[in-house]
Amino acid sequence: MAGAIAAVRKNGASWASWQAWRQRVIERYRAQGQSCPLSALTSQLASPATQAVVTSLYDRWQEYLATGVRALVAAGEIGPDTDPEQAATAILTAVTGGATMLLATGQISYLETALTEALGRLRPSRTG
């Protein structure tokens, strides 16, 4: 997921780049199925060292996503009142929650729906 998130960080100023990122994330999780490497780490969160590694990864990914959201704001694709940190947190939570549901159920639809909803909340309404 780190590569996909880094791509949003660099090229996040368009909806097309976010949709391409969403598709890459889903394809990656679909390919790995219930063999998520991060799950091996998160299952060991009782260890302070492992917790530090996982926290560092999540913090880095959240910042990359926030940078991508800031790029959307700067490009005028979303409103200036959008909070990039909150949006990034919602997107990251959609990915991690969707991945957890994939691990538990074997169904990718949870991840697809969560990402669609998290990204959809950023996009301004086209009515009016």
Backbone hydrogen bonds, N-H to C=O, Kabsch-Sander energy under -0.5 kcal/mol:
donor,donor_aa,acceptor,acceptor_aa,energy
5,I,1,M,-2.5
6,A,2,A,-2.6
7,A,3,G,-1.7
8,V,4,A,-1.5
9,R,5,I,-2.1
10,K,6,A,-1.8
11,N,7,A,-2.7
12,G,8,V,-1.1
14,S,11,N,-0.6
18,W,14,S,-1.5
19,Q,15,W,-2.6
20,A,16,A,-2.4
21,W,17,S,-2.2
22,R,18,W,-2.7
23,Q,19,Q,-2.2
24,R,20,A,-2.2
25,V,21,W,-2.6
26,I,22,R,-2.4
27,E,23,Q,-2.7
28,R,24,R,-2.4
29,Y,25,V,-2.5
30,R,26,I,-2.7
31,A,27,E,-2.3
32,Q,28,R,-2.2
33,G,29,Y,-1.9
35,S,32,Q,-2.1
39,S,36,C,-0.8
40,A,36,C,-0.8
40,A,37,P,-0.6
41,L,37,P,-1.0
42,T,38,L,-3.0
43,S,39,S,-1.7
44,Q,41,L,-1.9
45,L,42,T,-1.2
47,S,44,Q,-2.1
51,Q,47,S,-2.6
52,A,48,P,-2.1
53,V,49,A,-1.8
54,V,50,T,-2.7
55,T,51,Q,-2.7
56,S,52,A,-2.2
57,L,53,V,-2.3
58,Y,54,V,-2.7
59,D,55,T,-2.7
60,R,56,S,-2.4
61,W,57,L,-2.8
62,Q,58,Y,-2.7
63,E,59,D,-2.1
64,Y,60,R,-2.4
65,L,61,W,-2.5
66,A,62,Q,-2.5
67,T,63,E,-2.4
68,G,64,Y,-2.0
69,V,65,L,-2.4
70,R,66,A,-2.7
71,A,67,T,-1.8
72,L,68,G,-1.6
73,V,69,V,-2.2
74,A,70,R,-2.9
75,A,71,A,-1.9
76,G,73,V,-1.6
77,E,72,L,-2.2
78,I,72,L,-1.0
82,T,79,G,-1.7
87,A,83,D,-2.6
88,A,84,P,-2.6
89,T,85,E,-2.3
90,A,86,Q,-2.3
91,I,87,A,-2.3
92,L,88,A,-2.9
93,T,89,T,-2.5
94,A,90,A,-2.0
95,V,91,I,-2.1
96,T,92,L,-2.8
97,G,93,T,-2.8
98,G,94,A,-2.4
99,A,95,V,-2.6
100,T,96,T,-2.1
101,M,97,G,-2.4
102,L,98,G,-2.1
103,L,99,A,-2.4
104,A,100,T,-2.1
105,T,101,M,-2.7
106,G,102,L,-2.7
108,I,106,G,-0.5
110,Y,107,Q,-0.6
111,L,108,I,-0.6
112,E,108,I,-2.2
113,T,109,S,-2.6
114,A,110,Y,-2.5
115,L,111,L,-2.5
116,T,112,E,-2.2
117,E,113,T,-2.6
118,A,114,A,-2.6
119,L,115,L,-2.6
120,G,116,T,-2.3
121,R,117,E,-1.7
122,L,119,L,-1.1
123,R,119,L,-1.3
